[in-house]
Amino acid sequence: MSEAINIGSVDDIDEGEAKVIPAAEAGTEDDIAVFHAEDGNFYALNDECTHETASLADGWIEGTEVECPVHSAKFCLKSGEAMCMPATIAARTHKVEVVDGDVLLYPNVPVAEQA
Amino acid sequence: MTSAKANDSIGALRRNLDAGSGAAKPRNIDVSPLIDSDGGLIDRSIYTDREIYAQEMRRIFARSWLFLAHETQFKKPGDFFTTFMGEDPVIVSMDKEKKIRVYLNSCRHRGVRLCRADAGATKMFTCTYHGWSFDLAGALQSVPNETAYPDTFKKENWSLIEVPRVETYKGLIFGNWDKNADSLEDNLGDMKYYMDAMLDRDPEGTEVVGGVMKWELEGNWKLAAEQFATDWYHVNMSHASALMVLSPTGKGPKADIAATPGRQHGSENGHGAGFPTHPKSRFDAKMVHDYYDYDFLRERLGDDAVEGPMTTGHATVFPNFSYLPVNGSIRVWHPKGPDKIEVWAWILVDKSMPQDVKDAQRLYNLRTFGPSGIFEADDGENWSEIQAISGGFVTNSVPLNFQMGIGSEREDGTYPGQTSELYSDAAGRAFYRHWAKVMNTPAWHETN
């Protein structure tokens, strides 16, 4: 399992915004998008939409979903699940924790779906 | 100008157009600069130009096999149905010998539309203007105040103008104004295999149920005909919301269905058909799916037809007849000017289906395709959006892209003729290749 990466303070990412952690920095194959959702929590998915080439970090965060800015596919930030067409494949999740005001990303550590 | 005529009465006045009689001589446009079917580029003016449209009436619709009606619409002598061949109105009717005959729906006297009903049964076609009356063989039977006409007036010279070629393929009636045209079956060629997957599932054949649904769209007729020939590509994008509604999860189809493999056929006569290929291809309406014995169908049509064109897919018979096997929609895209389509859609079912299965298929058809169908509305919107902005000079000057799958067409050893991958513009390129060829070739009425 990967070590956690401190990607900065919770104040660095406004609610409704996301930050891309490049693959080289995360030690992963793909870039990771860390989202500050409207429920106040932080979530991370692979940044690239599973449908076509697009950055989910550039998308619209609504509640605990992100809508792809290109073809409007939606993904659950908690589970990565594809919520609507044209996406049919889930986005990969990565665990995120907030500790002492810092956002810690665990690259390649999947999040079990939350009920 | 007699030997190649559909009817010697057409053009009997011999318009002296070259001598400047007042009527404009039709100018034929060389369309080859507008179509690059090998390179996959289409000039947008073919959807908007009024002269090109008029040339289509002369060189496409006056010489191609055009779908008219289904045989089951006619049971007894006198049964008739009125439709159009291009913009020419025609009466399709059954004569006393139970032969289907097709007449120009225009009185030989002053030209009024002779029959105004959509369909029905009659003994005689009588004009509502002055009362000239024609029998089921198209012969002029009665002329009020006939004694006032000179001795040179002979009723036998004023029969209805008849469409010289009427042929059927497995229940579908087509007509052609060109009496020297290749036979319908020769023209369909490889396309018959793809049509059989819809028309020949039942040894008893097919029938149409309900009436004809008709609605208007802003858009050039080719936008619709071309899409049904070549365009699976739009499905996941244009129909995303409809696919979500119909999927069991409410989120759309599974990945292997959304990214399905399949084949697309484009013929040298401009016909096209595309379909996913899957060992478990099935009908969407549950009662229809439950009704079919797929093993029987495999034996009857072959595994490749059952796993391909028999269910989900799309097709166009050049120029303007299209169909969707999965819901039995058969339709004509009637041109009504360069920027308007009148869609006429029938619902086709197998004759042997019990009534409740026929009803289930009809309801599934209505939910998905037809004037209020959840898929149909998406398509019409796209075509109208293309047309609505095409009047802009700059907009109209920018070519459109038909390059998907260029060079991928081949004989795959399974499906007849040339096929490409399902996601491809190959049949679109074939459609426009044939369109350009026909548009640049003088028709029967132009040769001496």
Interface residues (C-beta under 8 A of the other chain):
Chain A: H71 S72 A82 M83 C84 M85 P86 A87 T88 I89
Chain B: N236 M237 A240 S241 L243 M244 K251 G252 P253 K254 A255 I257 A258 A259
